Amino acid sequence: MNIENQNEENLISRSKDGDRYAFEILINNNFSILKGYVLKLTCNKELTEDIVQDTLLAAVIHIDSFTPNAKFSTWLIKIATNKYMDHLRKVKETDILLDVIPSSYSLEDEVIKKEELHDVLEILKEMPNDKRTVFILKHYYGYSYEEISAIVNCPIGTVRSRLHYGIKEILSKFKGGR
Protein backbone atom coordinates (compact mmCIF):
# COMPACT_ATOMS: atom_id res chain seq x y z
CA MET A 1 0.00 0.00 0.00
CA ASN A 2 1.23 3.47 -0.91
CA ILE A 3 2.01 5.52 2.23
CA GLU A 4 0.14 8.60 0.94
CA ASN A 5 -3.09 6.55 0.86
CA GLN A 6 -2.85 5.24 4.40
CA ASN A 7 -5.39 6.35 6.96
CA GLU A 8 -4.54 8.81 9.68
CA GLU A 9 -4.22 6.14 12.36
CA ASN A 10 -1.55 4.29 10.36
CA LEU A 11 0.31 7.51 9.61
CA ILE A 12 0.32 8.39 13.32
CA SER A 13 1.60 4.94 14.23
CA ARG A 14 4.37 5.17 11.64
CA SER A 15 5.23 8.69 12.82
CA LYS A 16 5.57 7.47 16.39
CA ASP A 17 7.96 4.80 15.09
CA GLY A 18 10.14 7.55 13.62
CA ASP A 19 8.90 7.56 10.03
CA ARG A 20 9.53 11.19 9.01
CA TYR A 21 7.76 10.83 5.70
CA ALA A 22 4.56 9.63 7.42
CA PHE A 23 4.75 12.61 9.78
CA GLU A 24 5.26 14.96 6.84
CA ILE A 25 2.11 13.56 5.20
CA LEU A 26 0.17 14.08 8.46
CA ILE A 27 1.33 17.68 8.65
CA ASN A 28 0.62 18.34 4.97
CA ASN A 29 -2.88 16.88 5.33
CA ASN A 30 -3.66 19.16 8.28
CA PHE A 31 -1.60 22.29 7.61
CA SER A 32 -4.31 24.37 5.95
CA ILE A 33 -6.77 23.61 8.76
CA LEU A 34 -4.19 24.61 11.37
CA LYS A 35 -3.07 27.78 9.62
CA GLY A 36 -6.63 28.89 8.82
CA TYR A 37 -7.69 28.37 12.43
CA VAL A 38 -4.72 30.27 13.86
CA LEU A 39 -5.18 33.14 11.39
CA LYS A 40 -8.81 33.52 12.40
CA LEU A 41 -7.87 33.26 16.06
CA THR A 42 -5.04 35.79 16.06
CA CYS A 43 -6.18 38.08 13.23
CA ASN A 44 -2.49 38.74 12.67
CA LYS A 45 -0.45 37.28 9.80
CA GLU A 46 2.97 37.41 11.48
CA LEU A 47 1.72 36.05 14.80
CA THR A 48 -0.04 33.28 12.89
CA GLU A 49 3.26 32.21 11.32
CA ASP A 50 4.95 32.16 14.73
CA ILE A 51 2.21 30.15 16.41
CA VAL A 52 1.96 27.68 13.54
CA GLN A 53 5.74 27.13 13.71
CA ASP A 54 5.63 26.67 17.49
CA THR A 55 2.70 24.29 17.13
CA LEU A 56 4.45 22.16 14.52
CA LEU A 57 7.63 22.06 16.62
CA ALA A 58 5.61 20.92 19.64
CA ALA A 59 3.91 18.27 17.49
CA VAL A 60 7.29 16.93 16.34
CA ILE A 61 8.62 16.83 19.88
CA HIS A 62 5.50 15.33 21.45
CA ILE A 63 4.20 12.98 18.72
CA ASP A 64 4.85 10.03 21.06
CA SER A 65 2.37 11.45 23.57
CA PHE A 66 -0.45 11.79 21.03
CA THR A 67 -3.31 9.44 21.82
CA PRO A 68 -5.82 9.11 18.99
CA ASN A 69 -8.91 9.99 21.06
CA ALA A 70 -9.56 12.69 18.48
CA LYS A 71 -8.37 13.58 15.01
CA PHE A 72 -4.79 14.72 14.50
CA SER A 73 -6.08 18.14 13.41
CA THR A 74 -7.90 18.50 16.74
CA TRP A 75 -4.66 17.80 18.57
CA LEU A 76 -2.83 20.42 16.47
CA ILE A 77 -5.59 22.95 17.13
CA LYS A 78 -5.41 22.28 20.87
CA ILE A 79 -1.64 22.84 20.80
CA ALA A 80 -2.10 26.03 18.75
CA THR A 81 -4.77 27.32 21.14
CA ASN A 82 -2.44 26.75 24.08
CA LYS A 83 0.44 28.46 22.25
CA TYR A 84 -1.79 31.46 21.54
CA MET A 85 -2.93 31.66 25.17
CA ASP A 86 0.73 31.45 26.26
CA HIS A 87 1.49 34.33 23.91
CA LEU A 88 -1.33 36.41 25.37
CA ARG A 89 -0.09 35.76 28.90
CA LYS A 90 3.45 36.73 27.93
CA VAL A 91 2.57 40.02 26.28
CA LYS A 92 -0.51 40.68 28.45
CA GLU A 93 -2.58 41.64 25.43
CA THR A 94 -6.33 41.30 25.41
CA ASP A 95 -6.87 42.30 21.80
CA ILE A 96 -4.51 41.74 18.89
CA LEU A 97 -5.17 44.00 15.94
CA LEU A 98 -5.51 42.69 12.44
CA ASP A 99 -2.48 43.81 10.41
CA VAL A 100 -3.46 42.44 7.05
CA ILE A 101 -6.70 40.82 6.03
CA PRO A 102 -5.69 38.02 3.71
CA SER A 103 -6.98 38.48 0.19
CA SER A 104 -7.92 34.86 -0.39
CA TYR A 105 -10.20 32.69 1.69
CA SER A 106 -11.28 30.34 -1.03
CA LEU A 107 -13.67 28.27 1.10
CA GLU A 108 -15.27 31.26 2.78
CA ASP A 109 -15.48 33.15 -0.52
CA GLU A 110 -17.70 30.38 -1.83
CA VAL A 111 -20.06 30.84 1.09
CA ILE A 112 -20.14 34.60 1.71
CA LYS A 113 -19.05 37.72 -0.12
CA LYS A 114 -15.61 39.18 0.56
CA GLU A 115 -17.00 42.30 2.20
CA GLU A 116 -19.13 40.19 4.54
CA LEU A 117 -16.05 38.13 5.37
CA HIS A 118 -14.17 41.35 6.05
CA ASP A 119 -16.98 42.51 8.36
CA VAL A 120 -17.00 39.18 10.21
CA LEU A 121 -13.21 39.30 10.65
CA GLU A 122 -13.44 42.87 11.93
CA ILE A 123 -16.09 41.83 14.47
CA LEU A 124 -14.10 38.72 15.45
CA LYS A 125 -10.95 40.69 16.13
CA GLU A 126 -12.90 42.91 18.54
CA MET A 127 -14.41 39.97 20.44
CA PRO A 128 -12.84 38.65 23.64
CA ASN A 129 -10.50 35.72 22.95
CA ASP A 130 -12.68 33.16 24.74
CA LYS A 131 -15.76 33.92 22.62
CA ARG A 132 -13.73 34.23 19.40
CA THR A 133 -12.03 30.87 19.92
CA VAL A 134 -15.30 29.02 20.56
CA PHE A 135 -17.04 30.72 17.62
CA ILE A 136 -14.23 29.86 15.19
CA LEU A 137 -14.01 26.24 16.34
CA LYS A 138 -17.78 25.74 16.05
CA HIS A 139 -18.69 27.72 12.95
CA TYR A 140 -15.57 27.55 10.81
CA TYR A 141 -14.43 24.04 11.71
CA GLY A 142 -17.62 22.31 12.87
CA TYR A 143 -16.27 20.92 16.15
CA SER A 144 -18.82 19.56 18.60
CA TYR A 145 -19.35 21.17 21.99
CA GLU A 146 -17.53 18.24 23.58
CA GLU A 147 -14.52 18.65 21.29
CA ILE A 148 -14.39 22.40 21.88
CA SER A 149 -14.63 21.80 25.62
CA ALA A 150 -11.56 19.54 25.43
CA ILE A 151 -9.63 21.98 23.22
CA VAL A 152 -10.19 25.06 25.42
CA ASN A 153 -10.25 23.17 28.74
CA CYS A 154 -13.59 24.39 30.04
CA PRO A 155 -17.00 22.83 30.76
CA ILE A 156 -19.48 22.28 27.93
CA GLY A 157 -21.90 24.74 29.54
CA THR A 158 -19.24 27.44 29.38
CA VAL A 159 -18.63 26.62 25.71
CA ARG A 160 -22.36 26.96 24.99
CA SER A 161 -22.54 30.24 26.90
CA ARG A 162 -19.51 31.73 25.13
CA LEU A 163 -20.91 30.70 21.77
CA HIS A 164 -24.35 32.11 22.57
CA TYR A 165 -23.02 35.49 23.68
CA GLY A 166 -20.49 35.57 20.84
CA ILE A 167 -23.24 35.08 18.27
CA LYS A 168 -25.41 37.73 19.97
CA GLU A 169 -22.47 40.14 19.79
CA ILE A 170 -21.89 39.45 16.09
CA LEU A 171 -25.58 39.82 15.26
CA SER A 172 -25.92 43.04 17.22
CA LYS A 173 -22.95 44.56 15.39
CA PHE A 174 -24.34 43.50 12.01
CA LYS A 175 -27.79 44.85 12.88
CA GLY A 176 -26.34 47.97 14.47
CA GLY A 177 -24.51 48.86 11.28
CA ARG A 178 -21.17 48.81 13.07
FENRA-V230838 format. One record per pair of residues at least 12 apart in sequence whose ideal C-beta (glycine too) atoms are under 8 Angstrom apart, sorted by the first residue. I is the first residue (numbers start at 1). GAP is how many residues later the second one is. If there is no record, write none. Layout:
# FENRA-V230838
((I:GAP) (I:GAP))
This chain:
# FENRA-V230838
((3:18) (3:19) (3:22) (4:21) (6:16) (6:19) (8:18) (8:21) (8:60) (8:63) (8:64) (9:59) (10:12) (11:12) (11:14) (11:15) (11:18) (11:61) (12:14) (12:51) (12:54) (12:56) (12:60) (15:48) (16:47) (16:48) (16:50) (23:37) (23:40) (26:46) (27:29) (27:32) (29:43) (30:42) (30:43) (30:46) (33:40) (33:43) (33:44) (33:108) (34:18) (34:21) (34:22) (34:39) (34:42) (34:43) (34:46) (35:13) (35:17) (36:69) (36:104) (37:40) (37:43) (37:99) (37:100) (37:103) (37:104) (38:13) (38:14) (38:17) (38:42) (38:46) (39:63) (40:81) (40:84) (40:92) (40:96) (40:100) (41:39) (41:40) (41:43) (41:88) (41:91) (41:92) (41:95) (42:42) (42:54) (43:53) (43:54) (43:55) (43:78) (43:81) (43:82) (44:52) (44:53) (44:54) (44:55) (45:54) (45:55) (45:57) (46:53) (47:40) (47:49) (50:37) (51:29) (51:32) (51:33) (51:36) (52:28) (54:29) (55:21) (55:24) (55:25) (55:28) (58:21) (58:25) (59:16) (59:17) (59:20) (70:77) (70:80) (74:69) (74:73) (74:76) (74:77) (77:60) (77:64) (77:74) (78:72) (78:73) (81:52) (81:70) (81:71) (84:45) (85:44) (88:41) (94:34) (94:35) (95:30) (95:31) (96:29) (97:28) (98:23) (98:24) (98:27) (101:17) (101:20) (105:12) (119:55) (119:59) (120:50) (122:56) (123:46) (123:47) (123:50) (123:51) (123:55) (124:12) (124:46) (126:47) (127:39) (127:42) (127:43) (130:22) (130:32) (131:31) (131:32) (131:34) (131:35) (131:38) (132:34) (133:19) (134:14) (134:18) (134:25) (134:28) (134:29) (134:32) (135:27) (135:28) (135:31) (135:32) (135:35) (137:14) (137:15) (138:25) (145:14) (145:15))
